[in-house]
Amino acid sequence: MPVTPSDLKGLRRRLDEIDDKLQDLLIDRAEIVSLVAASKKDGNGPAYQPAREAEIIRRLVGRHRGAFPVATLIRMWREMLAGTVWLQSPFSVAVFAPADRPGFWDLARDHYGSNTSMLAYDTVGQVVRAVAGGTGSVGVLPLPKAGEPDPWWPHMPSPDDNAPQVIARLPFGARGNARADTDALAIGCGGQEESGLDRTLLGAEFSAAIGRARISQLLAAVGLVCTFVACSGPGTGVYLIEVESFVPISDRRLDAFRSELGAALERLWPLGGYAVPLSSSALATKGPNP
């Protein structure tokens, strides 16, 4: 049946009532965030917690139903999460965004919110230094690839409690209108936290170059699944290793990995990690209610 003018007026009134309730809930949420922020000032963690944000979005996507697009749902929550981080402490993003590669700016904007302060840098080194020096709360850098002539990850500061590490991968949800032709990694101080579905990044220096297949085999032998390996350059013994799951540097399987390599492994250090982004099937728009 067609909707009459009186029906339309009633439906619009219901929408206004729903909008008011949504806004009231946002106000309530902001008040709770303020309480959480007060507890963090006593040493209970930083304002930006990417693992917690990943848990929130995964849970909401898992319970979603109806015809409202999942990608739009995620976009709305990303803006809200960005706003609540800002409520807790100053927050800014340093982005690798030279003139010929503007897409990383798009990924950063979509993930960290359209109103978050962002600064563009021409080189990856400038981004790393901005985060290490406190100019940027987080930095957005290209996703490492095998065979790069000058990768950025070997230039990360020496590992310590305050050195930047990888903390997130972008995009976590749909790519939207981002101009980037690849994903990005976000770095920040504070280290990786477990989200329930993660990847861990390790730096490894060997006394001589070692094949990627050999590294994968040795990790498999101690119960770790290697998902990516990159070398810092031809003939070098410095590698970026990605493994499945959240694997702290104190994990006993890494002790076994060290033992297998013996003197050939000069050092092994944490480079952080990230919550695994949503799959394409999770991002597919749900159908209408049955």
N, C-alpha and C positions, 0 to 999 in steps of 0.2 A: 504493500500500500504506500502511496506517496505521502511524504511528510507535509502536514498542513502548517500554515504560519503559526498557529497556536502551539502545535507540537514542536516546531523549530525553536520558538521562544522558550519553551520548557526545557528542551535539550541544552540550549545555551546557558540557561540558568543553572542546570546541573553541572555543566562544565565549569562555570564560574565557582560553584561550591567546591568542586574537586580541586581547582587551582588554589583556592584559599587553604584547603586542607594540606595540599602539597607544600605551600609556602610555610604554613605553621610547622609542619614536620621539619622543614629545612632549618627554621629558627631553633627548634628543639635540638636538632642535630648539632648545630653550631655551638649551642650552650654546652652540650656534652663534650664536644671537641675542646672547648676551653678548659674543662675539668681535666681532660686527658693531657692537654698542654701543660697545665700546672704540675701534674705529676712528673712529666718529663723534665721539667726544670730542676727536679730533685735528683736527676741522674738516671731516669728510667728510659732513655732512648731519644733519638733525634725525631724532629717533626716529620721528615720525609722517610717513609718506610715502604719501599717498593714491594717487598714480599707480602706485607699486610694488604696493600692495595690490590695485588694480584689475587689474593685469597677472596677479597670482597667481590671483585668483578667476576671471578669464576663462579662464586656462589650465586650471584644474581643472574648470570647467564644460564646456569643450570636450572634455576627455578622459573625462568621466563616462559611465558606462554602467550598465545594470541598473535595477531598480525603485526604488532609494532616491531620495526626492524631491530635486530640485535645490535647491529653496528651503531645505530643511533642511540640505543640504550647505553652502550659503552661510552659513546662520545659525551653524553650527558653526565655520566658518572665521573669521567675523567675531568671535566670542568669542575664538578663539585669537589672532587678530591684535591685538585689543585688549589681551589679556594680555601679548603680547610687547612692545607699545609701553610698557606700564607697567613691564616689566622694565628698559627702557632709560633712562627718565627719568620724573619726575612728570608726570602728564597729567590734565587736567580739561576739562570741557565746559560752556560757558555757553550756556544754551538760552532762546530766546524762548518762554515758556510761561505767558502770562496765564491766569487761571482759566477764561476762555471759549474758550481755544484750546489744549487739553492735548495735541493730537496731535503737536506738534513734539517734545515730551518723548519720546513713543513712538519717533519716527523716530531721535532721538539715541541712545536707549537701545539700540535694535536694531542701530544701526550701530557704536556705540562701546563696546558691551559692557555687560552688566548689572551689573558690579562697578566700572565706571569712575565716578569722582567727577563729579557733575553738579550745577550750580546753576541754578535757574529765575529768570528775570527778566521783569518785566512789560512792558518796552518794548524795542524794537530798539536804541535808542540805548544802553541799559545794556549790552546784549550786545556792541556794537561797542567800547564803552569798556573792558569787562572784558577783551577780547582785546587791545586796543591797550595796556592797562596791565599785562598779564601775569597777571591774575587767572584767566583761562581760556586754556587752550592753543588751543582752537578755539571758535567760536561757531556756533550753529545758528539760521538766520533763514529767514523765509518766502521761497519762490521769487518773484521779482519778476513782476508782471503789468502789462500795458499798461493805462494809464488809472487807476492807483492815485492817490488824492488826496495821499498823503504817503509816497512810497517811501523805503526806508532807504538805498539805495545812493548817493544823492548826498551823504550825510553821512559816508561813509567818510573816514578821514584822508587828507591829501594823500599822494600816492604817493612812497614812498622805500623803501630797502632793508628797513626793519623794519615798515612799515605793513601792517595786515591786508589780505588779498586773498581772493577766493573760491578755495577749494582742492578742493571736493568737492560733489557733488549727492547728496541722499538721497531715497528709498532707492536704493542701488545694485542691490540684488536685489529680492526680493518684498516687498510692503508688509506682509505678515503681519497682525497684529492692531492695527496702528497706527491711532489715531483721527484722524490728519490727513487732511484732504480735499484736500491739495495736497502737492507735493514741497517740499523745503527745500534751501537752500544752506548749506554750511559755510565759514566764513572762518577764516583763520589767518595767522600771519606766516611769511614764507619764500617765498611766491609759488607759481605753478603749475609743475608738472613734466609732461613729456609721457608719456602712457601708451600711445599707439598709436591711440586712438580718442577724440578730445577735442572740447570746445567752449571757445572763448576769449571772455572778456568784456572789453569796452573801454568807457571813458568818453570822451565827446566833447562839447566845448562849441563851439557855433557862434555867430557874431555875431548871428544871428536864428534864429527857429524854422524848421526844415526838415522836410519831409515824410518819413515813414518809407519810403515807396516810393522817394523820391529817394536816400536813404542806401543802400538795398538795390541800386539800379541802379548807383550809383557803385562800390560794393564789388564787384559782379559784373563791372564793366568792368575791374577790376584783378586779377580771378581769385580773389576771395573770396566764399564763399557765406554770406549773412546769414540766420540762423535766427530772430532775434528782435530787435526794437527797442522800447524804451520811453522816453518822455519824462518828465522830472522834474516837469512840470506844464504846464498850458495856457499857451501863449505864450512858453515858455522855450526856450532853445537848448541845454539840457543833456540828453544822451541816454545810455542804456545800450544797447550794441550787442553782440550775440552772433554769432559766426561759427564756421563749421565748422573743425575741426582745431586743432592747437596752433600759435598764431601769436604769436610774441614781438613786442614793441613795435618791435624793430629790423628786422622783416620788410620786405623791399623793396616788397612789395605795399602795405603801409601807407604807405610813402614816396610811392608813386604815388597813393594815396588822398588824401594831404595835398596833393599837387601839383594834383590835379583840383579840389580845393575852394579852394585858394589862401587869400586873406585871410579867407574865410568861416569857416574852421576856426580857432578860437582856440587850442585845445589838444586833444591826444589822449593818453590815459594808460591803463595797464593796470589792470584790475580783477580779474585772475586768470582762472580757468577751472576746468574739471572733466573728469574721465573720464566718458564717456557711460555711463549705467547700462545694465544688461543688458536686452535686449528680451524681450517676452513669450514669443516662441518659444524663446529660450535658457533661459527659466525653466521651460518645460514639462517635466514629469516624463518622463524617458527610459523607454522600454519595457524589458522584460526582455531579457536576452541572447538572440540567435537560437540 
